[in-house]
Amino acid sequence: MYLCYNYIIGDIVKAKAFKTLDEQVEILKNKGMIVDDYDFAKSVLLRENYFFLNGYRGLFFKSPNDRMFIPGTSFRELYAVFTFDRLIRNIFFKNILIIENNIKSIFSYHLSKKYGIREKNYLNPNNFNNDSSKSRQINDLLKKMKRQIRVNGSQHSATMHYLTNYGYIPLWIVVKVLSFGIVSELYSILKVDDQKDIAAIYDIESEELIIYLLVLANYRNKCAHEDILFDHRTQREITDTKFHHFLNIPLMDGEYIYGKDDIFSLVIIMKEMLLEDEFNLLIAEIRYEIDKLSGKLSTIEIGKVLDSMGFPMNYYDLARME
C-alpha cells in the first residue's frame, strides 16, 4: 500500500514520495510515537488512511511548534481519538437529521397553508422577501430548487406518485428531495413575518434561526463526508445565549471561549431545536463516548480533548436546564 501527497511551494507543485505501510509506521515512530503492535497499526493505516489519522495528532504534540509526540504517546491512543470522533460524528449526524426532518415539515406546512400546494404557488417569487437586494438570490435559489426537484424527483417514489396521479408535487413532498443547504437558504429569503412564525415554534428569534440553520447545514456536510469533526470551527458564530451564562463559560476579551463557533455551539442549537427527551439522549450518548475515551488516554487528559471541541467541563449540566 502506497500513499502520495502533494504540497505547493510558490507556484510549483511538488509531490512527496509514496510511502509503504511500514514506512508510514516508521514516520510515526521517528516522531516519538510508541507502536506496540505493527500488524495492528498497519491494518488501521490501510483501512483508515494515514492522512486522515494524522488529523488528530496535534493533540499529542509537545507543542504547536514542537511537532514531536509527548513521551509515552501510543498509536492506540491516536486511534482511540480517531474512533471517538467517528462515534460522536454519528451521534450528531442522526440528531441533525431529526432537526432537518422537523424543519422541512414545519416549512412545508406553513408555506403550503399560506401560499398553496402547487409548484406555481409555493415557488412564486412574490412569496419571498421583496427587498431588492435579495431579488437575485431569490431567483437563483428558486432555480436551484427546480433543478433539485427535476434531478432528484424521478428517483423518489412519492414525487413520481404525485406527478403521475395529480400532475403536481406538493411542498411537503418536495422538501424530501431538497438538500438541507437549500432549505436553510430558503429560510433566509422568506418574508419577515414567515420567518418569525417559523422561529416562534422553537421559541427563538428569526435572526438566530437563520444562523442556526447555516451552522447545522455546515455540520451536516462535515458528518456526511466523514470529515474531522471534534475541532471543527464554523465561519458563523451563534449569538450569546442563557446557556452560556448558566454554564458559567469563561470570557476572553468579552467573548465566551466555548459554544460560539465550535461543536458545543452545535449542542446549544440542538438544545433549542430538539425535544427534551431527544436532547437528553444526545447528551447521554456523548457523555458515554467521552468517558470511554478518557479511559483510553494516558499521555493527555480528557480535558484537552474537550477544550479542542469547545466543551466546558460541565457540558452535561445543559441537559437539566430549561
Secondary structure, DSSP 8 states (H G I E B T S, - for coil): --B--EEEETTEEEE---B-HHHHHHHHHHTT-B-S-HHHHHHHHHHH-HHHHGGGGGGGBSSSS--SB-TT-BHHHHHHHHHHHHHHHHHHHHHHHHHHHHHHHHHHHHHHHHH-SSHHHHT-GGGB---GGGHHHHHHHHHHHHHHHHHHHTT-HHHHHHHHHHSS--HHHHGGGS-HHHHHHHHHTB-HHHHHHHHHHTTS-HHHHHHHHHHHHHHHHHHHTT---TT---SS-----HHHHHTT--EETTEESSSSSSHHHHHHHHHHHS-HHHHHHHHHHHHHHHHHHHTT-SSS-HHHHHHHHT--TTGGGGGG--
